[in-house]
Each structure stands twice: as structure tokens, then as C-alpha cells.
Amino acid sequence: MESALILGAFHFWLAMVTKQDIIEGLRSIGLERGDSVIVHSSLSSFGRVDGGPGTVVDAILAVLGDEGTLVVPTFNYDPGIFDPQTTPSVVGVITETVRKRPDAFRSKHPTHSVAAIGRLARVLVEDHEKTHPFGRGSPLFKLLQANGKILLLGTDLTTCSMVHVAEEIVEVPYLDRQRNVAIKMPSGKIIRRWIRRPGCSRGFGVLEDILRERCQLAETKIGACTARLVRARDVVEAAVQMLRDDPESLLCSLPDCGTCAEARAMIAARQTEEKDREVTELSEQEEQTIRLIEKQFENVTIEPFEIAKGDNQPN
Ligand SMILES: [Zn+2]
């Protein structure tokens, strides 16, 4: 409470952030005219913005120009009954502002929809409801193909949903968790469906140091907000590399996280399965070898060679 008061007072003394401040800040970290960019954001991180969330959206669009595309997550997580027309985004007021713009297109995925404005908007949001939240054909997967960028306004890599695309590409063993959701169709009819539930993102912060070391993360301050820009391809490349080395590498280690505990169990189960398959394949090979040898002799049965267990060996 006390720290909130001090923080509040601190914000009060900060100069009001203007549209021009934001435009200049974004250009300084490499956001350019014509870019396609997904923005993860916290309005309060700026301190005070002259004109509020609309100013942040206008500033981004001014940098992108008519040729560019702005994408924001409009996730609702807890499904309830998803209505693409009315279900609000729960990931910040900037995302809600974009969703409500008359020129915005929103995808119809029942838990992880996005809203987009600009040249690629329609293409990106199309058919999201037919695929997994971050699978092939999802808006973020398409944004990766379009060589898009990721802008983090006052948030860190734990909000970077593009990392889930890397999990899909690697096909990590913990992808296929399901949840049941209700969706309101344009006709007004309510249908129920089982869909994939993405994992926890609280461990994604480990990517930050890697991207910084590779000089792929551009950073600046806009008011009190730390703004970061990175290419989607750089994030996915780094994440794929980590996941291939160790499928647990992007899970969080928070003691209360049941999702990551479940993910670890799924990884272990997959490894056991693979080991079992290997053992079966090996014993089939051995059997074949013995049959081949037997064929060379008449009426001879060969006992397979086994190492005798010593007395002191554990059973
Ligand atoms: Zn977790």
C-alpha cells in the first residue's frame, strides 16, 4: 500500500507523456513504417499519458503508417461464453482500445483471440478458430511468417506469446492439454468445443538475457515505460534452440505452478515412452540376429547371451 502511494506520487511528478514522445521513442528502437507488430502493453507503466490509451494506439499507428499492421492480444482466458463481438480483452486497456476501434478485425478464437488494424489485419485474424491458439495458421504464426516484430510496452518477456509458437514448432510434449469452452455463433446459437489450453509463460523471462547478449533487443524509456522491440524470428529462433536442448527450459519454477508441474510430468512420460520403444526395438533386433544364426545350422537352438546378475546387484 505504502509503496503504491510512493509510486503514485512518483508518477505525479513525471512529465505527461505525449503522442510525439511515444512516436519518437518507438522510432528510436527501430519500429518502422510498414512494419507488422504485435504489442504487449501496460498503460500504467508510462506514468501519465496525455489522452490515455487512445494516444498510445494513435502513436503506434502513426509510426506504422497505412502499410503497417498493428496486432494486440485480446485474450479472455476464462472462456465463459465467448462472443467475438462483445467479450472484452482482459490483457490491458490498450488492447481493449484497439479491439473497439471501428477499423479493427478480431479473430474468433474462443480464449486467445487477437485484434488487428492495418494491411495484414484481415489475413492474420482469418480462421483462427480453426486452429490451436498459437499453432500453424494462427495469427501469431502468420505474423512470424510475415517477419513481424514484437513490441513490449512496460511488460517483459513473460508476456511474449510468440514463445508459444516456438513450443508448437518444436512440438513439446506438454502441448495437448484441453479445456471445454462455449462459443456464441453469429446466429446466436451457443456451441461447445474442446480446445487446446496453452501453458504457463512465467518462465519465458530467461530469453531476455539471451536476446540482449545477441543484441536483438532494442530498449528505450518513454516516460516511465521501458519499451522493448525484438523481431519475432529472433525470439522463436532462440526459444526453439532452448526447447530442443531441454524441453523443460521455458517452464517456470514457481512452487505454486500446477501447469508447469503437469508439463514436467508430460515430458517425463514422453521420455519413458521413447525409452520403452527403444528397448522393444533392440530386443526385436536381437531376436532376429539369433534366428539368422540358427538358420545356418540344422536343429540347433541358440540361447540368447545374458549377463548373470551378481549377488550384490539391486533387483
Ligand atoms: Zn509455470
Residues whose N, C-alpha, C, O or C-beta is under 5 A from the ligand:
A	BS01	ZN	C200 R202 C252 C257 C260
